Structure formats: C-alpha cells, structure tokens
C-alpha cells in the first residue's frame, strides 16, 4: 500500500454523529422533579421511595460519609439501619444537568444545623432513565455524599 493510499482518508470530511443535547428543557424539568421527590423522601426518611429511586442492581454504588456501599442490597441495609432523626437540611447550589434524554447528574451542597458554621455537605448523583415503572424510569445509579470543613 502506498503512502497516498494510507493517507487518502485523512483529508476526507469527517462524518460526525449529532451532538448530544445538554439540558433539553423538558428532560431537565423531569429530572429536577425526581430530584425534589428524592429530597423529600430523604428528609422524611421515606425508605420505600428512596429504595424505588435507586437502581435495583448489584452495580449501583453509594459512597457516604463513613461507608462505601456496593449494590442495592448494601444500600438497603444502610437505609434500614440509619437513624430517622436529624435528616432535615438546607440545599445550596443545586446543579442538575441532563445529557440527551436518558442520563443526568444532580449535584448539591447541603447544610444541617448539627454542622454549625464549620462544615458543609456535598452530594452528587448520577441518574439513568431505566425501564422501571414510576418517576419516569429515573434511577440513581451512583451517588456520593461527603462533609467537608468550610
């Protein structure tokens, strides 16, 4: 094969797939509503709704302030054992971003009175639209929660 044959395709126009649309208004609104439902369930300790909003898979991951949870079984056990008091919190700097129609992230800072002025919490969630019923199919497939000094 000659050099011309090997490089012939390098100058050809690129064929690109259409770019993924970020934050389609209807999709972003849908995920924001599901995120709000998650938050209500969290502060109300509504374990059934929290469970429904996590992907029921061994591949679901949740990193917390003091635990690394792999799979829905470990996440369920954590939720069942967690104290039901002191869950109220104030959210700040919520950033919800959707990528196409079936994938998104939700990031927020949060503050609880028990933290005082010295600390702030951070939460990140990766959401995927699944075939599961309810909540438009949206499920948390990965989450991270941590508290840091301000």
Secondary structure, 3 states (H helix, E strand, C coil): CCHHHHHHHHHCCCCCCCCCCECCHHHHHHHHHHHHHHHHHHHCCCHHHHHHHECCCCCCEEECCCCEEECHHHHHHHHHHCCCCCCCCEEEEEEEEEECCCEEEEEEEEECHHHCCCEEEEEEEEEEECCCCCHHHEEEEEEEEEEEEC
